[in-house]
Amino acid sequence: MRILTLSNCPLEESQGSGYVILNTARCLVDQGHEVDLVSEEEIIVFKFLKSRARIYRIMLGMAWWLITHKIKKYDLFIFYGAESFLAVFLLKKLFRTKSLLILHSNGLELMVSDNIKKHRINQEKKKWFHFDLSMSYKYCYNTVDKIITVSKSEKEFAINRLGLKSDKVFYNNLALPAIYFETEITNEKQDIIAYCGRWTIDKGAPAMAEAINSVLKKHSNYRFRMIGVGENFVVSDFFCDEVKEQIEIISFVEDKVLLMNLYSECSIFLFPSLTESFGLVVVEAMYCGCAVVCGPTGYAAEIINKKEGIILNKISKENIIKALDLFICNEKFRKEVAFNGQQKVSELTWSNYSIRLNSIMKTV
């Protein structure tokens, strides 16, 4: 088939979403399809606005890109993100295309909203142009021909909560970079709790900061390693003077071997996020032998609680402290959980991903 893929994020292999989208396109090419891949940079309009109103600018950009390019040659369109609803509307109603439309979720939007409401996370104050897009997202989910989600939990949400037919929704777990299976991990575990990602409210930052302040005071031998929080992160904004020396900041890591080494030194990986898309950081940490404490989203939602990791049923200071104490005070339990988690993710290869993707495409 001739496939057009429109991405709602930068196609940078060092970033989780870009990594998955690029490699999914490569899998499709290896299966004999012709794939044209269009990145966020080519789509997004009004670039002078930088990061402001990004969702709306991608929404308009996808629609405008379709209007200004020859699209009749494509048999299949794959959209990343439900902000493609306007483009889907144009294809179905204006162009009356007979080509198939697939929405590939990189974090099912309404499931994210549901998680945030359920856990009563106070989000940052919305700007005047932040509208409720839930009905538009529902239109997109209902109108496309098929949906591919990133986890079994997202598929179940789409069927049970959104009322979509079971034969419309598929899921395909992500895959680890091949270098993880080619590199031997030999580092000794240290008394380190790690976190990797943006330091934002929807990642659980406020509860994390409060919990880490308490845990590090209680367990002075432990450190908190923060990876990928950016160069502008200020430790004193979130952590008290008593524990500042136990906080380690690594602004950004692009090299996967270095990242593996950083993970493999850590005993515990903390990631109480409610908005994870592909969930790559959790999987990477599990493969490197970390016992994980995480939120119920993305791939992490499939972890068997207290066997392959600890799933927080509510993101709060108290629950994070309880989970971390459980791992810190029970080394045998922590090692068992870490081992089980490592075994679980060892099957997440691109070979297995491609087999599953090929099966989905044949069904489509």
C-alpha positions as CSV (number, residue, x, y, z in Angstrom):
1,M,0.0,0.0,0.0
2,R,1.0,3.6,-0.4
3,I,0.8,5.2,3.0
4,L,1.0,8.8,4.2
5,T,1.9,9.3,7.8
6,L,1.4,12.7,9.5
7,S,3.2,13.1,12.8
8,N,2.1,15.4,15.7
9,C,5.7,15.5,17.1
10,P,9.3,16.0,16.0
11,L,10.8,13.0,14.3
12,E,13.9,12.8,16.5
13,E,15.1,9.4,17.3
14,S,16.4,10.6,20.7
15,Q,12.8,11.4,21.8
16,G,10.3,8.7,22.7
17,S,7.5,9.5,20.3
18,G,9.8,10.3,17.4
19,Y,11.7,7.1,18.0
20,V,8.6,5.0,17.8
21,I,7.0,6.8,14.8
22,L,10.3,6.6,12.7
23,N,10.8,2.9,13.5
24,T,7.1,2.0,12.8
25,A,7.5,3.6,9.4
26,R,10.6,1.5,8.8
27,C,8.7,-1.6,9.8
28,L,6.0,-0.8,7.2
29,V,8.7,-0.2,4.5
30,D,10.3,-3.6,5.4
31,Q,6.9,-5.2,4.9
32,G,6.7,-3.8,1.4
33,H,4.6,-0.7,1.8
34,E,5.6,2.7,0.4
35,V,5.6,5.3,3.2
36,D,5.8,9.1,3.1
37,L,6.4,10.4,6.5
38,V,5.6,14.1,7.3
39,S,6.9,15.5,10.6
40,E,5.5,18.1,12.9
41,E,8.0,20.7,11.6
42,E,6.6,20.4,8.1
43,I,3.0,20.6,9.4
44,I,2.8,23.1,12.2
45,V,1.7,26.6,11.2
46,F,2.6,30.0,12.7
47,K,6.1,28.9,13.7
48,F,6.9,32.3,15.2
49,L,4.6,31.3,18.1
50,K,7.2,28.6,19.1
51,S,5.5,26.3,21.8
52,R,2.4,28.4,22.3
53,A,-1.0,26.9,21.2
54,R,0.8,23.9,19.7
55,I,-2.1,21.6,19.5
56,Y,-4.3,24.1,17.6
57,R,-1.4,24.9,15.2
58,I,-0.9,21.2,14.5
59,M,-4.6,20.7,14.0
60,L,-4.7,23.5,11.4
61,G,-1.4,22.4,9.9
62,M,-2.5,18.9,9.2
63,A,-5.6,20.1,7.5
64,W,-3.7,22.7,5.5
65,W,-1.0,20.2,4.5
66,L,-3.7,17.9,3.0
67,I,-5.3,20.8,1.1
68,T,-2.0,21.8,-0.5
69,H,-0.6,18.4,-1.4
70,K,-1.6,15.7,-3.8
71,I,-3.2,13.1,-1.6
72,K,-5.2,10.9,-4.1
73,K,-2.2,8.6,-4.6
74,Y,-2.4,7.3,-1.1
75,D,-4.3,4.1,-0.1
76,L,-3.9,4.7,3.6
77,F,-3.5,7.6,5.9
78,I,-2.0,7.2,9.4
79,F,-2.4,10.1,11.8
80,Y,-0.6,10.5,15.1
81,G,-2.8,12.2,17.7
82,A,-6.5,13.0,17.8
83,E,-5.7,16.7,17.0
84,S,-6.0,15.3,13.5
85,F,-9.8,15.5,13.8
86,L,-10.0,18.5,11.3
87,A,-7.9,16.6,8.8
88,V,-10.0,13.5,9.2
89,F,-13.2,15.7,8.7
90,L,-11.8,17.1,5.4
91,L,-10.8,13.7,4.1
92,K,-14.2,12.2,4.9
93,K,-16.6,15.1,4.2
94,L,-14.9,17.3,1.7
95,F,-12.6,15.0,-0.3
96,R,-14.8,12.0,0.3
97,T,-11.8,9.8,0.2
98,K,-12.2,6.0,-0.1
99,S,-8.7,5.5,1.4
100,L,-8.5,4.0,4.8
101,L,-7.8,6.3,7.8
102,I,-5.9,5.0,10.9
103,L,-5.4,7.0,14.1
104,H,-2.3,5.9,15.9
105,S,-2.4,7.0,19.4
106,N,0.7,8.3,21.2
107,G,-1.3,8.6,24.4
108,L,-5.1,8.3,24.1
109,E,-6.2,11.9,24.9
110,L,-9.4,11.1,26.7
111,M,-7.8,8.4,28.8
112,V,-5.2,11.0,29.9
113,S,-8.0,13.4,30.8
114,D,-9.8,10.7,32.7
115,N,-6.7,9.8,34.6
116,I,-6.1,13.4,35.6
117,K,-9.7,13.8,36.8
118,K,-9.6,10.5,38.7
119,H,-6.4,11.4,40.5
120,R,-7.5,15.0,41.1
121,I,-4.3,16.4,39.8
122,N,-4.4,20.3,39.8
123,Q,-3.3,21.3,36.3
124,E,-1.6,24.5,35.4
125,K,-4.0,27.4,34.8
126,K,-5.4,27.3,31.3
127,K,-4.8,30.1,28.8
128,W,-7.8,31.9,27.3
129,F,-7.4,29.9,24.0
130,H,-7.5,26.5,25.8
131,F,-10.8,25.0,24.7
132,D,-12.4,21.6,25.7
133,L,-11.6,19.4,22.7
134,S,-13.1,16.2,24.0
135,M,-16.0,16.2,21.5
136,S,-13.6,16.8,18.7
137,Y,-11.4,13.9,19.9
138,K,-14.5,11.7,20.1
139,Y,-15.4,12.6,16.5
140,C,-11.9,11.6,15.4
141,Y,-12.1,8.3,17.3
142,N,-15.5,7.5,15.8
143,T,-14.7,8.6,12.3
144,V,-11.4,6.9,11.5
145,D,-11.6,3.4,10.2
146,K,-9.2,1.9,12.7
147,I,-7.3,2.9,15.9
148,I,-3.9,1.6,17.0
149,T,-3.2,2.2,20.7
150,V,0.1,1.8,22.5
151,S,-1.1,-0.5,25.3
152,K,-3.7,-3.1,26.2
153,S,-5.1,-0.7,28.8
154,E,-5.7,2.0,26.2
155,K,-7.5,-0.5,23.9
156,E,-9.8,-1.5,26.8
157,F,-10.5,2.1,27.6
158,A,-11.5,2.8,24.0
159,I,-13.9,-0.2,24.0
160,N,-15.3,0.0,27.5
161,R,-15.4,3.7,28.2
162,L,-15.6,5.2,24.7
163,G,-17.9,2.6,23.3
164,L,-15.8,1.7,20.2
165,K,-16.2,-1.6,18.6
166,S,-13.6,-4.2,19.6
167,D,-12.7,-4.9,15.9
168,K,-11.9,-1.3,15.4
169,V,-9.2,-1.0,18.0
170,F,-5.8,-2.7,18.1
171,Y,-2.8,-2.3,20.4
172,N,0.9,-2.8,19.8
173,N,3.4,-2.5,22.7
174,L,6.4,-0.4,21.9
175,A,9.9,-1.9,21.4
176,L,13.2,-1.2,23.0
177,P,16.1,0.1,20.8
178,A,18.2,-2.8,19.5
179,I,21.3,-1.5,21.4
180,Y,19.6,-2.6,24.7
181,F,19.8,-6.2,23.6
182,E,23.4,-5.8,22.2
183,T,24.9,-4.1,25.3
184,E,26.0,-6.0,28.4
185,I,24.9,-4.3,31.6
186,T,27.5,-4.8,34.4
187,N,27.1,-1.8,36.8
188,E,26.6,-2.5,40.5
189,K,23.4,-1.2,41.9
190,Q,23.7,1.9,44.1
191,D,21.3,3.6,46.6
192,I,19.8,5.8,43.9
193,I,16.2,6.6,43.0
194,A,16.0,7.8,39.4
195,Y,13.5,9.9,37.4
196,C,13.6,10.7,33.7
197,G,11.4,13.3,31.8
198,R,9.9,16.7,31.9
199,W,9.3,18.1,35.4
200,T,5.6,19.0,35.1
201,I,2.4,18.7,37.1
202,D,1.0,15.9,34.8
203,K,4.2,13.9,35.4
204,G,3.4,14.0,39.2
205,A,6.1,16.6,40.0
206,P,4.5,18.2,43.1
207,A,3.8,14.9,44.8
208,M,7.2,13.6,43.8
209,A,9.0,16.6,45.3
210,E,7.2,16.4,48.6
211,A,7.8,12.6,48.8
212,I,11.5,12.8,47.9
213,N,12.1,15.5,50.5
214,S,10.7,13.1,53.1
215,V,12.4,9.9,51.8
216,L,15.8,11.4,51.5
217,K,15.7,12.8,55.0
218,K,14.7,9.4,56.3
219,H,17.2,7.5,54.1
220,S,20.3,9.7,54.0
221,N,22.3,7.1,52.1
222,Y,20.0,7.5,49.1
223,R,20.3,9.9,46.2
224,F,17.7,11.2,43.7
225,R,18.9,11.2,40.1
226,M,16.9,13.5,37.8
227,I,17.5,12.9,34.1
228,G,16.2,15.0,31.2
229,V,14.7,17.8,33.3
230,G,16.5,20.5,31.3
231,E,19.3,23.0,32.0
232,N,17.0,25.5,33.7
233,F,15.9,23.2,36.5
234,V,16.6,24.8,39.9
235,V,17.0,22.3,42.7
236,S,16.1,24.8,45.5
237,D,12.7,25.5,43.9
238,F,11.5,22.0,44.8
239,F,13.9,20.5,47.4
240,C,14.8,21.6,50.9
241,D,18.3,22.5,52.0
242,E,18.6,19.4,54.0
243,V,18.5,17.1,51.0
244,K,20.0,19.3,48.2
245,E,23.3,17.5,48.3
246,Q,21.4,14.2,47.6
247,I,19.9,15.6,44.4
248,E,21.8,14.8,41.1
249,I,20.8,16.7,38.0
250,I,21.6,15.3,34.5
251,S,19.9,17.9,32.2
252,F,19.7,15.8,29.0
253,V,21.0,12.5,27.7
254,E,21.0,11.6,24.0
255,D,23.4,8.7,24.0
256,K,21.5,5.4,24.7
257,V,24.6,3.6,26.2
258,L,25.1,6.4,28.6
259,L,21.4,6.4,29.6
260,M,21.6,2.6,30.1
261,N,24.6,3.1,32.4
262,L,22.8,5.8,34.4
263,Y,19.7,3.5,34.8
264,S,21.7,0.4,35.6
265,E,23.3,2.1,38.6
266,C,19.9,2.9,40.1
267,S,17.9,0.6,42.4
268,I,14.6,2.3,41.9
269,F,12.9,4.2,39.1
270,L,10.2,6.6,40.1
271,F,7.7,7.8,37.4
272,P,4.2,8.8,38.7
273,S,3.1,10.2,35.4
274,L,-0.5,10.3,34.2
275,T,0.2,11.5,30.6
276,E,2.8,9.1,29.3
277,S,2.5,8.3,25.6
278,F,4.6,5.3,24.6
279,G,6.1,4.9,28.1
280,L,9.6,4.2,26.8
281,V,11.5,5.5,29.9
282,V,9.7,3.1,32.2
283,V,10.5,0.1,29.9
284,E,14.1,1.2,29.6
285,A,14.5,1.5,33.3
286,M,12.9,-2.0,33.9
287,Y,15.3,-3.5,31.3
288,C,18.2,-2.0,33.2
289,G,17.1,-3.8,36.4
290,C,15.3,-0.9,38.2
291,A,12.3,-1.7,40.5
292,V,9.7,0.8,39.2
293,V,7.1,2.9,40.9
294,C,4.8,4.4,38.3
295,G,1.4,5.8,37.4
296,P,-1.3,3.8,35.6
297,T,-0.7,4.9,32.1
298,G,0.8,3.7,28.9
299,Y,2.8,0.4,29.0
300,A,3.1,0.8,32.8
301,A,-0.6,0.1,33.2
302,E,0.1,-3.5,32.2
303,I,2.6,-4.1,35.0
304,I,1.4,-6.6,37.6
305,N,1.3,-4.6,40.8
306,K,3.9,-5.6,43.4
307,K,5.2,-8.4,41.2
308,E,6.7,-6.5,38.2
309,G,6.6,-3.0,39.7
310,I,4.4,-0.9,42.0
311,I,1.4,0.9,40.3
312,L,0.2,3.9,42.3
313,N,-3.6,3.8,42.5
314,K,-3.5,7.5,43.4
315,I,-0.7,9.9,42.8
316,S,0.0,11.4,46.2
317,K,3.0,12.2,48.5
318,E,1.8,9.5,50.9
319,N,1.5,6.7,48.3
320,I,4.9,7.6,46.7
321,I,6.6,7.5,50.2
322,K,4.9,4.2,51.0
323,A,6.1,2.6,47.7
324,L,9.6,3.9,48.0
325,D,9.9,2.8,51.6
326,L,8.7,-0.7,50.6
327,F,11.5,-1.1,48.1
328,I,14.2,0.6,50.3
329,C,13.4,-1.4,53.4
330,N,13.0,-4.8,51.7
331,E,15.9,-5.5,49.5
332,K,14.8,-9.0,48.6
333,F,11.4,-7.8,47.5
334,R,12.9,-5.0,45.5
335,K,15.3,-7.4,43.7
336,E,12.5,-9.9,42.9
337,V,10.3,-7.1,41.5
338,A,13.2,-5.7,39.4
339,F,14.0,-9.2,38.0
340,N,10.4,-9.9,37.1
341,G,10.1,-6.5,35.4
342,Q,13.3,-7.1,33.5
343,Q,12.0,-10.5,32.2
344,K,8.7,-8.9,31.2
345,V,10.2,-6.2,29.0
346,S,12.8,-8.5,27.4
347,E,10.3,-9.5,24.8
348,L,9.8,-6.0,23.6
349,T,11.9,-6.3,20.4
350,W,11.3,-4.6,17.1
351,S,11.0,-8.0,15.5
352,N,8.0,-8.8,17.7
353,Y,6.6,-5.3,17.2
354,S,6.9,-5.8,13.4
355,I,5.1,-9.2,13.5
356,R,2.2,-7.7,15.4
357,L,2.1,-4.6,13.1
358,N,2.1,-6.8,10.1
359,S,-0.9,-8.7,11.5
360,I,-2.7,-5.5,12.2
361,M,-2.1,-4.2,8.7
362,K,-3.4,-7.4,7.1
363,T,-6.6,-7.0,9.1
364,V,-6.9,-3.4,8.0
